[in-house]
């Protein structure tokens, strides 16, 4: 279901959106919807990363298990090189 909503923009922003819409041969409506969709997707990913980091921190505080920077860097370098490298075991 799609519902209408309104957005209040100052004249400068409205003009910028209109100019971009003309340059892209799109409607101002399309530009604003696309901008909102991209913003929401980016912020959802940022929030998920934050939640993952908080869970990892809580896990570390409870267990003390971790990888060193060198261990993590080595593992990531192997993945980047295309190797099918398993995550090294965590230790305290």
N, C-alpha and C positions, 0 to 999 in steps of 0.2 A: 504494500500500500504506500502510495506517495502522497504526502501532504505538503501544502504550501506553507512557507514561512517567509518572514521578511528580515532583511538585514539593513541596518542603517549605516551608510557609508558617507564620509565627508566628500565634498565635491572633488577634491584632488584624487582620492582613491577611486571614486566612481569613474573619473576621466581616465585613470591609468588602466582600469579594468576594460573600459570601452576601447581604448587604444589597442590593448593587447588582443582583445576579441577581434577587432578589425584586422589586425596583422595576421592572426591565426585563422581568419575566415570562420570564426565560431561566434556563437552568441555570448553576451555577457553572462547570461545564466549558466551556460556550459562552463565558462572559465571559473566562475565562483563555485559551482558544484565540484569541478575537478580539483580546485585548490582545497576545498574543505575535505574531500575524500583523501587527498594525499596527506594533508595535515593529520587527520584522524588515524590513518594507517601508520604514519611515522610515530605519532605519540603512543599508539597502542604497542608498537614494537619497543619503544623506549620504556614504557611501563612494565612490559614483560621482562625486559632485561633487568630492570631495577628489582623486580620481584625475584628473579632467578639469583641475582647477587645477594639479596637479603637471605634467601634460603641457604645459599652456599655459606654465607657468613655464620648463620645460626648453626649449620652443620659443623663448621670448623670449631666454633666455640664449644659445642657439645663433645666433639671427638678429638679435636686437635689434628685430624688427618688433613694432609695437604700435599702439594707438589711444590718443588722449588721453581724459581723462575727459569733456571737452566733446563730442568726437566720438561717444563711446559714448552719452552722455546724449541727444544729439540724435537718434541712430539709434533708441534705445529709446523716446523720446517719439513719434517717427513711428510706430513699431510699435504703441504703446499707443493712438494716435489712429486705428488701423485702416488705416494706409497699408501698402502692399506695398513696404516699403523694403529695399533691398539693404544688406548690411553694407558699410560704407565700407572702402576698401582700407587695409591696414596699411602703416605706414611706419617708418623708423628715425630 
